[in-house]
Amino acid sequence: MRPFIIDAEKAILLVVDVQEKLIPLVADSETVENRIAILARAAEMLHLPVKMTEQYPRGLGSTTEPVASSLSREWRRFEKTHFSCYAEEGFAEYLSEPGRDQIIVCGVEAHICVLATVMELLERDYRVIVAADAVSSRQEEHRNLALDAMSRAGALVVPMETVVYQMLKRSGTVPFKALLAYFR
């Protein structure tokens, strides 16, 4: 992977399967859900498109209220049954945004849907950023193994705070001041 800086003008936030019946099952669920909500607020504030998937919502429910309500506007959610988002028919079109080749990924489960999606995005030459502390699995070991696999495959695996600060680029701006409270 060629090194790069996360650029808000080139990035898309992809929130994978943060659903009502799934999130309570994963390790450190409240903290992870909170970090995803912060990342979604930051993305929207910095004018990134926010894309959300839901794995079989009839069985696993909708996107959780804390994540959905962190956004000021309604974003169309993409329903799927494939574990890799990219394998689902229509996802490539749903994800596509002209001039944006960086995909910031967060969600659950790290070792299933997140990992499969990241691998397919990398195969298609996207620059993939995984917010490491904004993904989870039922077992911490599975999450850690998945993060290692994604990093080895070429994804940039960093904390959510790093993602936000790289997109902000500098202090003193209105978005920086608005987001600073989340990091104190």
C-alpha positions in Angstrom: 0.0 0.0 0.0 1.3 3.4 -0.9 1.1 5.7 2.1 -1.6 8.3 2.2 -3.3 10.9 4.5 -7.0 10.6 5.0 -8.7 13.4 3.0 -12.3 14.4 3.8 -12.7 15.5 0.2 -11.8 12.0 -1.1 -13.4 9.9 1.6 -16.7 8.1 2.2 -17.8 6.7 5.6 -19.1 3.1 5.4 -21.0 2.0 8.6 -21.4 -1.8 8.4 -24.3 -3.5 10.2 -24.6 -1.6 13.4 -28.0 -3.1 14.1 -30.4 -3.4 17.1 -30.1 -7.2 17.6 -26.4 -7.4 16.6 -24.7 -4.6 18.5 -25.6 -5.9 22.0 -23.7 -9.2 21.2 -20.3 -7.7 20.5 -17.5 -6.9 22.9 -17.5 -3.4 24.4 -20.7 -2.6 22.4 -21.6 0.8 24.1 -18.1 2.2 23.5 -18.0 1.0 20.0 -21.4 2.3 19.2 -20.5 5.7 20.7 -17.3 5.9 18.6 -19.3 5.0 15.5 -21.7 7.8 16.3 -18.9 10.3 16.8 -17.3 9.2 13.5 -20.7 9.6 11.7 -21.1 13.2 13.2 -17.6 14.1 12.1 -18.1 12.7 8.6 -21.3 14.6 8.1 -19.8 17.8 9.5 -16.9 17.5 7.1 -19.3 16.8 4.2 -18.5 13.1 3.6 -21.1 10.9 2.2 -22.3 8.4 4.8 -23.2 4.9 3.7 -24.9 2.4 6.0 -25.6 -1.3 5.5 -28.0 -3.6 7.3 -27.5 -7.3 7.2 -30.9 -9.0 6.9 -32.8 -6.2 8.8 -36.0 -8.3 9.2 -34.0 -10.6 11.5 -31.3 -8.3 13.0 -33.3 -5.0 13.2 -32.5 -1.6 11.9 -29.4 0.6 12.5 -29.3 1.4 16.2 -30.9 4.7 17.4 -27.7 6.2 18.7 -26.0 5.8 15.4 -29.0 6.8 13.2 -29.7 9.9 15.4 -26.1 11.0 15.3 -26.8 12.2 11.8 -28.7 15.4 11.1 -30.3 14.0 7.9 -31.6 10.6 6.8 -29.1 8.6 4.8 -30.4 5.8 2.6 -29.5 2.4 4.1 -28.4 -0.5 2.0 -30.0 -3.9 2.9 -27.9 -7.0 2.2 -27.6 -10.7 2.9 -24.1 -11.2 1.6 -21.4 -10.9 4.3 -19.3 -8.7 2.0 -21.2 -5.6 1.3 -19.5 -5.4 -2.1 -20.8 -8.9 -3.1 -24.4 -7.6 -2.9 -26.0 -6.6 -6.2 -26.2 -2.8 -6.4 -23.7 -2.1 -3.7 -21.0 -0.8 -6.1 -23.4 1.8 -7.4 -24.6 2.6 -3.9 -21.1 3.2 -2.7 -19.8 5.1 -5.7 -19.2 8.8 -5.4 -17.2 10.6 -8.1 -13.7 11.6 -6.9 -13.9 9.6 -3.7 -11.5 6.6 -3.5 -11.0 6.5 0.3 -13.4 4.3 2.3 -13.5 4.7 6.1 -15.0 1.5 7.5 -16.5 0.9 10.9 -19.1 -1.5 12.3 -19.7 -5.2 13.1 -18.7 -7.9 13.1 -15.0 -7.3 12.4 -14.2 -10.8 11.5 -17.2 -11.4 9.2 -18.8 -8.6 7.3 -16.2 -5.9 8.0 -13.3 -8.1 7.0 -15.0 -9.5 3.8 -16.0 -6.0 2.8 -12.6 -4.5 3.4 -10.9 -7.3 1.4 -13.2 -6.7 -1.6 -12.7 -2.9 -1.4 -8.9 -3.5 -1.5 -9.3 -5.8 -4.4 -11.0 -3.0 -6.3 -8.2 -0.5 -5.5 -10.0 1.6 -2.9 -7.8 3.1 -0.2 -9.4 1.6 2.9 -9.2 3.0 6.4 -10.5 0.9 9.3 -11.4 2.7 12.5 -9.9 0.0 14.7 -11.7 1.0 17.9 -15.0 1.5 16.0 -15.3 -2.2 14.9 -16.0 -5.2 17.1 -16.9 -8.9 17.2 -18.5 -11.1 19.8 -15.0 -12.3 20.8 -12.1 -9.8 21.2 -9.7 -12.3 19.7 -11.7 -12.5 16.5 -11.7 -8.7 16.3 -7.9 -8.5 16.8 -7.2 -11.3 14.2 -9.5 -9.5 11.7 -7.7 -6.1 12.3 -4.4 -7.8 11.7 -5.6 -9.5 8.5 -6.9 -6.2 7.2 -3.7 -4.3 8.0 -1.6 -7.0 6.3 -3.8 -6.9 3.2 -3.2 -3.1 2.9 -5.9 -1.3 4.9 -4.8 1.6 7.1 -5.9 0.5 10.6 -5.9 3.3 13.0 -8.0 4.6 16.0 -11.2 6.6 15.2 -9.6 9.7 16.7 -6.8 9.5 14.2 -9.3 9.3 11.3 -11.1 12.4 12.6 -7.9 14.4 13.2 -6.5 13.6 9.8 -9.7 14.7 8.1 -9.8 17.9 10.2 -6.2 18.7 9.1 -5.8 21.6 11.6 -7.0 23.1 14.8 -8.9 26.3 15.2 -11.6 25.6 12.6 -15.3 25.4 13.3 -15.5 21.6 12.8 -12.4 21.2 15.1 -14.1 23.2 17.9 -17.4 21.3 17.5 -15.7 17.9 17.6 -13.1 18.6 20.3 -15.6 18.0 23.1 -15.9 14.3 22.0 -12.1 13.8 22.6 -11.7 15.3 26.0 
